[in-house]
Amino acid sequence: MRTSWADLAANSAAENVGSGSSANNGGIVANSAPTRPAYVPPHLRNRPPSSDPSPAPAPAPAPAYSGPASNTLQGGSRWAAPRNEYRPGYGGGGGRGSGWGNRSGGMDRGREREVNPFGDDDDTEQPFTEQETTGINFDAYEDIPVETSGENVPPPVNTFAEIDLGDALNDNIRRCKYVKPTPVQRHAIPISLSGRDLMACAQTGSGKTAAFCFPIIGGIMRGQPVQRPPRGARTAYPLALILSPTRELSVQIHEEARKFSYKTGVRVVVAYGGAPINQQLRELERGVDILVATPGRLVDLLERARVSLQMIRYLALDEADRMLDMGFEPQIRKIVQQMDMPPPGVRQTMLFSATFPKEIQRLASDFLASYIFLAVGRVGSSTDLIVQRVEFVLESDKRSHLMDLLHAQRANGVQGKQALTLVFVETKKGADSLEHWLCMNGFPATTIHGDRSQQEREYALRSFKSGNTPILVATDVAARGLDIPHVAHVVNFDLPNDIDDYVHRIGRTGRAGKTGLATAFFNENNASLARALADLMQESNQEVPAWLSRFAARSSFGGGRNRRSGGGRFGGRDVRRESSFNRGGSDYYGGGNSISGGYGASSGGYGGSGYGPGVTSAWD
Ligand SMILES: Nc1ncnc2c1ncn2[C@@H]1O[C@H](COP(=O)(O)OP(=O)(O)OP(=O)(O)O)[C@@H](O)[C@H]1O
């Protein structure tokens, strides 16, 4: 028997409230070094002060795949700068392992102290142990069917210990309290470490960020030494590029990547629009191994010749389907195909998302070479950890209905604390107006949308995360990727037109094994979404109201980009399995492998009217 939504909210709140503030420090951590330090490439960092700065190349493990590892840019003589131009300066240390050369060992030079992104001084000597509490409920993921396709797929691992990530990175995994890899990590990390290109689809909140960060950081640590331009050069030459669609998501990925790369000697820099470019330029001048960026700001930096992509070995697109849709595709093509980035097969490319429409998969194959397709759970499915409710609410009743929900939630709150509630609306004006109305009615709320300044956006997010303002009214700018602990309830005050957007929105709760609640207000205006919504809910074992089923039966296949129309429940995975897929021989499909659970034939397809309306102005 189902409990009431208020009970669910209370339960969810109990799980989500009170395990300490997660206030976000936000943005780039300013370094307090009095003088500007020289950039030191990873292979020259962490050497004893008296040692010869000329590096002995790290003995890189023989790669199983001859792609990026044989990159002619690696260790090449493109840059004739004398090696003693580089001076140790960026912190590092702690490495104990063999086979990781001089990248993981060493010490802080005192020239520039690496800020501890964990904000503590813990030591990390304890081994990985199952007993440690991480808050993640792995049982929730055990039954998820996994499918891979492509040639020679490397086998998954069960533990981090099985993966050769190096001591420094392993220490950081412990600091993050990750005891064992999530399913997407179990599969994706060995694939990426073997050098293969990857298109990976896994549910929201299932740990995709680490799945692409670990192989990049590990790869840079053990890669061949790279010679880059001398100190003081104005152009930065990152080895890895991680692109994401929003500023806040780029900031978040940067924060995560800094934790994972702490004391590895790998330097991560973020560049995104709306923030002063000068500070970002200064960070880039100090050197960058991994650049996390939004496309607009990156194009700006490329046009100013402040960043060159010619040494890129790793390209990761987070929210890849969004990055390749109509709104972003031209910018992505410019960055990836029309500047100086090495082509597919030379660089290694990783695409990650919780949703991967087929037309986007087809497009994405332009950026990949002989890739492996990985689906953890059905492509575009929502996690069963989220209890989904859909209620029929007329436009004119939405505010009072929201008020009822919030009152009940407050009454059921834990220790008088309002659980964090994220309310999605369609327009920026609508967001401001609803925020004002909520505040007037005694519910502290803030907003995040594209008309707010970046400072306001970051402030709003911090205030929400810390619980100071427990209601955040947002447009789709907050729909993807944001990992905000303790969000107990997502309300779709206005439903999106696209079911994939709905999947990402509700995915702001029910993350990392925790449960969550999502409530949608539905009325005639959303009829085109009815079928996709009903199918999605059914797939995730949710109660579908009879009235929604009637709407779904009435609605034609034409609206809502109904990805399930014409397909079986588990149909529609790797597009290469479809006979219609033909990229002129530039790629191939090497067979499929369903690891657990069975999938029907790939007969699905979009019955919808083409890809959605493109990008709303909320996006960066
Ligand atoms: N192996 C692990 N053990 C414990 N927690 C983990 C592990 N991997 C990731 N997490 C945590 O799970 C949460 C969700 O991870 P992440 O943000 O990478 O999800 P995601 O799959 O990228 O979600 P989305 O699709 O919404 O972008 C984060 O708080 C992260 O720290």
The ligand as a Gaussian input file, in Angstrom:
#p B3LYP/6-31G(d) Opt

LIG

0 1
 N       31.049000       5.169000      -5.782000
 C       30.340000       6.048000      -5.090000
 N       30.059000       5.843000      -3.791000
 C       29.325000       6.737000      -3.078000
 N       28.815000       7.877000      -3.587000
 C       29.060000       8.138000      -4.875000
 C       29.838000       7.250000      -5.690000
 N       29.925000       7.787000      -6.919000
 C       29.252000       8.948000      -6.882000
 N       28.729000       9.167000      -5.663000
 C       27.908000      10.328000      -5.241000
 O       26.670000      10.209000      -5.896000
 C       26.130000      11.506000      -6.147000
 C       25.658000      11.598000      -7.587000
 O       26.766000      11.539000      -8.459000
 P       26.794000      12.369000      -9.822000
 O       26.455000      13.811000      -9.563000
 O       28.063000      12.060000     -10.504000
 O       25.558000      11.703000     -10.593000
 P       25.197000      11.756000     -12.141000
 O       25.001000      10.356000     -12.572000
 O       26.192000      12.581000     -12.881000
 O       23.791000      12.499000     -12.099000
 P       23.073000      13.424000     -13.205000
 O       22.572000      12.512000     -14.274000
 O       21.978000      14.082000     -12.470000
 O       24.107000      14.374000     -13.720000
 C       27.222000      12.499000      -5.817000
 O       26.928000      13.100000      -4.570000
 C       28.461000      11.658000      -5.720000
 O       29.396000      12.190000      -4.805000

